[in-house]
Amino acid sequence: MPALLDPTSELQPAQREALPRPPSLSEKRVALLDISKPRGDVFLDHLEARLGEMGVDARRYIKPTFTRVAPADLKHQIASECDVAIEALAD
């Protein structure tokens, strides 16, 4: 399994196991998280359209800035409203 890298500049990165992926997105609520980098919204627009064609319930969220981790309340909202999350970064 490839290593998971944490971009938050931890001095001693924590060991994290990747969570298992669902076999299907059918009947799942998918969070689309825009981390506020330029053109990330363009990617998410396309992804949201494709998921919609598949009948997937996709919900959009946005971080206030890409320079910091998502606020705890935003992470809690996503976790309580969705089953899986996809983050978009671009430039």
N, C-alpha and C positions, 0 to 999 in steps of 0.2 A: 504494500500500500504506500502511495506517495506521502511525503511529509506534508502536514498542514502548517502553513506559515501564518503568523499573526502580525499584521502590519502596524500594530500599536506601539512598536518600539519597546517592548518589554525587555528589561535587562536580563531576566531569566525566563525564557518562554515556558509556559505551562504545557505539559503533555496533554493532548486532547485526542480522543478517539473520534473518528468520523461517525456521524449517526447514519443508520441505514436509510437508504432512499426508499420511498414507497414504490411498489411495483407499478403503480399507475397514479395519475392525477385525477382519475374519475372520482367524483364525490369528495374531492379535497378542496379546501380554500387555500389559494396561493397568494402569499404576500409578495408584491413586487416593490422592492425597496430601492428608491433612487437615493444614492449617497451624495447627491448634489455636485457631482463633477460635470463639466460641460459635455453635452450630448448624451448623457446617460438616459435622459428622458426620451430621446429619439429611439434608443435601443428598446426601452421598456414599452414605448408605444407599439412597436412592431411585435414584441413578445406578447403584450396584452391582446393584440388583435389575433395572433395565432392561437393563443390559449382560448380566446372567445370562440373561435371557429371550432375548437374541440369541445366546447361546452363546459370549460373549466371556469370556476368562479375565481377571478383574479381581482385583488384589491391593491390599490396603490398607496404607498407611504413614501415620505421623503424626510431625510435627515436635514437638520438645519445647516450643516456644513460638513464637507468631507474631511476636514482637518481634525475632527474629534470623533470619538466613538458615539454611537447613537445614544441619546438620552434614555435613562432607565424607563421612563414612562412610555416612550415610543416602543422600546423592546417589549415591555409588558403588554402593550396594546396589540402588537403583532402576534405575540405568543398566545394571547387570549382569543384573538379573532381568526387566526389562520393555522393551517396544519403544516405547511411548508413555506419556505421563503427563498426568494431569488434576489440577490443584490446586483445592481447594475453599476459598473464603473466604466468610464469612457474618457476620451480626450481627443 
